[in-house]
Amino acid sequence: MKKLLSILAMMALAFTPCMAQPGKTNNFHIKRGTNLSHWLSQSEARGEMRRLHIQEDDFERLEKLGFDFVRIPIDEVQFWDEQGNKLPEAWTLLTNALDLARKHHIRAIVDLHIIRSHYFNAVNEGAANTLFTSEKAQQDLINLWYQLSDVLKGYSNGWVAYEFMNEPVAEEHEQWNKLVAKVHKALRKVEPERTLVVGSNRWQGYETMKYLKVPENDKNIVLSFHYYNPMILTHYTAWWTPIGKYRGKLHYPGILVSKEDYDAAPDEIKPELEPYTRQVWDINKIREDFKDAIAVAKKYGIQLFCGEWGFYELTDKEMGYQWTKDMLTVFDEFNIAWTTWCYDADFGFWDQQHDCFKDKPLVDLLTGK
């Protein structure tokens, strides 16, 4: 009888699905990448125009340049209609992109960038986010990821990661911490070993990283922050930002705005401008800003990742290049992975319309040429 029970037990083990062991670290290793923005996110393009925006030659180009991963922002409105039904075309474009990325030895982070209950610019545009005050909205977010997981779980844990929300803007840091714990628990039930990218509250800011509670004992987490400082430099003349109204001279490295340029500026922007007349901006300031993020990553023993950084196309090129050099130096010093914002569009280095590099010196900097 004992022998029979032993045989039955062995048979049961043989036919039990293999479950990932909690704490087992996968091989999702990243270093240099870019965002494939304004394609499946923040874009009204549909049909042929959307299909042609990112193709195999883009992945082939990134591979040749030495990029080893991409971040792919996606929006709820492109993947589900208002009734929650899937919109098939976007799903096909995403899975095709992941297949092409793998073919060209490029890892991918699928980033749920904007959802109906949360938009990172809602506060600036007078709208309201309901995500942090609605249990239903939070469950809806989890359900979106259950559906994404159903489609994407076949991709190797070593090649595809999930960033379950971009740039959270919660009133209280603890609201974001509770949501992180809730979504983490839900995703770990269906994908125990998938790499999850988790950012800090208030637009994934480096300054709020110290308040983030990272799920314990999970090495398959990548810690994410975004960095566009100094904004007056990286968003020079950017129409959607208050500081973009400044048209005077800048000085980087150093004190960005001289007293003379400050005095000559319109009174309406002087409150925004004033801090740039005092603070020295250089590589040491960048190191100082990164300190908390580096400390949190070290505390948890996980990879640190700057998911967005870059400068607007109308920024003075030489100052933009110097800032880029300083950023890359600090990334290398502290083993921080990164994805530029972005591949094309107004922060990018590639011109999709003319099929050429729009900023070759920037490309050379980013790729170490």
Secondary structure, 3 states (H helix, E strand, C coil): CHHHHHHHHHHHHHCCCCCCCCCCCCCCCCCEEEECCCCCCCCCCCCHHHHHHCCHHHHHHHHHHCCCEEEEEEEHHHHECCCCCECHHHHHHHHHHHHHHHHCCCEEEEEEEEECCECCCCCCCCCCCCCCCCHHHHHHHHHHHHHHHHHHCCCCCCCEEEECCCCCCCCCHHHHHHHHHHHHHHHHHHCCCCCEEEECHHHHEHHHHHHCCCCCCCCCEEEEEECCCCHHHHCCCCCCCHHHHCCCCCCCCEECCCHHHHHHCCHHHHHHHHHHHCCEECHHHHHHHHHHHHHHHHHHCCEEEEEECCCCCCCCHHHHHHHHHHHHHHHHHCCEEEEECCCCHHHCCEECCCCEECCHHHHHHHCCC
